[in-house]
Amino acid sequence: MTAWKQFEREAGRVFQGGRFWANSGEQTDFAGRVGPHAIRGQCKLVKRLSVEALTQLAEEPRVDVVCVKVRRGAGRRSAALVVFTVENYQRLHRSPEPAAPAQEAA
């Protein structure tokens, strides 16, 4: 199995879902869940990726999260990173707002 396919499968499992097959026509690589929310993500297994390119990936419509991992070569492991925009993170992780207390009549 190729490394990028395995990385997409692992990312899908992290988010309690699975990867899309390569030619599915999907913009994203996997779908899953964060609590009650459906989530869709892209995976990038790269030697280099600029912060600008990573930001552009995270800002794409219908992409909730980007998982990225550096390819260092055989036997040289690297940690995977999970990248959200602040807006997506808040939308997916914020607790529901408590109901506002009723105003007393004066």
C-alpha positions as CSV (number, residue, x, y, z in Angstrom):
1,M,0.0,0.0,0.0
2,T,1.3,3.4,-0.8
3,A,2.2,5.8,2.0
4,W,-0.3,8.5,1.0
5,K,-3.2,6.0,0.9
6,Q,-2.2,4.8,4.4
7,F,-1.9,8.4,5.7
8,E,-5.4,9.1,4.3
9,R,-6.8,6.0,6.0
10,E,-5.2,6.9,9.3
11,A,-6.5,10.5,9.2
12,G,-10.0,9.1,8.4
13,R,-9.8,6.8,11.5
14,V,-8.7,9.7,13.7
15,F,-11.9,11.4,12.8
16,Q,-14.0,8.2,13.1
17,G,-14.5,7.9,9.4
18,G,-12.7,6.7,6.3
19,R,-11.0,7.8,3.1
20,F,-12.5,8.4,-0.3
21,W,-11.2,6.3,-3.1
22,A,-8.7,8.1,-5.3
23,N,-10.8,8.9,-8.3
24,S,-14.1,9.6,-6.5
25,G,-14.2,13.2,-7.7
26,E,-14.3,14.4,-4.1
27,Q,-12.5,17.6,-3.2
28,T,-11.5,16.0,0.1
29,D,-9.6,12.8,1.0
30,F,-11.7,11.6,4.0
31,A,-14.9,12.1,5.9
32,G,-15.6,11.5,9.5
33,R,-17.1,13.1,12.6
34,V,-16.1,15.5,15.5
35,G,-18.8,14.9,18.1
36,P,-22.2,15.5,16.4
37,H,-20.6,17.3,13.4
38,A,-19.7,15.8,10.1
39,I,-16.1,16.7,9.0
40,R,-14.3,16.5,5.7
41,G,-10.5,16.8,5.3
42,Q,-7.6,16.8,3.0
43,C,-4.3,15.0,3.6
44,K,-0.9,16.1,2.4
45,L,2.2,13.9,2.6
46,V,5.0,16.3,1.6
47,K,8.7,17.1,1.7
48,R,7.9,20.8,2.0
49,L,4.8,22.9,2.4
50,S,4.8,26.6,2.9
51,V,2.5,28.2,5.5
52,E,0.8,30.1,2.7
53,A,0.0,26.9,0.8
54,L,-1.2,25.2,4.0
55,T,-3.4,28.2,4.8
56,Q,-4.9,28.1,1.3
57,L,-5.7,24.4,1.7
58,A,-7.4,25.1,5.1
59,E,-9.4,27.9,3.6
60,E,-10.9,25.9,0.7
61,P,-14.7,25.6,0.7
62,R,-16.0,22.3,2.1
63,V,-12.7,21.5,3.8
64,D,-12.9,21.4,7.6
65,V,-9.4,20.2,8.4
66,V,-6.0,19.5,6.8
67,C,-3.8,16.7,8.0
68,V,-0.2,17.1,6.9
69,K,2.9,14.9,7.5
70,V,6.5,15.5,6.4
71,R,8.2,12.8,4.3
72,R,11.7,12.6,5.7
73,G,12.7,9.3,4.0
74,A,13.0,5.7,5.0
75,G,13.3,5.1,8.7
76,R,13.0,8.8,9.6
77,R,9.5,9.2,11.2
78,S,7.6,12.4,11.5
79,A,4.5,13.4,13.5
80,A,1.3,14.1,11.7
81,L,-0.2,17.6,12.2
82,V,-3.9,18.5,12.2
83,V,-4.7,22.0,11.0
84,F,-8.0,23.9,11.4
85,T,-8.8,27.5,10.7
86,V,-9.9,29.2,13.9
87,E,-13.5,29.4,12.6
88,N,-13.7,25.7,11.8
89,Y,-12.2,24.8,15.2
90,Q,-14.7,26.9,17.0
91,R,-17.6,25.6,14.9
92,L,-16.6,22.0,15.5
93,H,-15.5,22.2,19.2
94,R,-17.5,24.9,20.8
95,S,-20.0,23.7,23.4
96,P,-23.6,24.7,22.7
97,E,-24.3,28.1,24.1
98,P,-26.3,28.0,27.3
99,A,-29.8,29.5,27.1
100,A,-29.8,33.1,28.2
101,P,-31.5,33.8,31.5
102,A,-35.0,35.3,31.2
103,Q,-35.2,39.0,31.8
104,E,-37.3,40.0,34.8
105,A,-40.0,42.6,34.2
106,A,-39.4,45.8,36.1
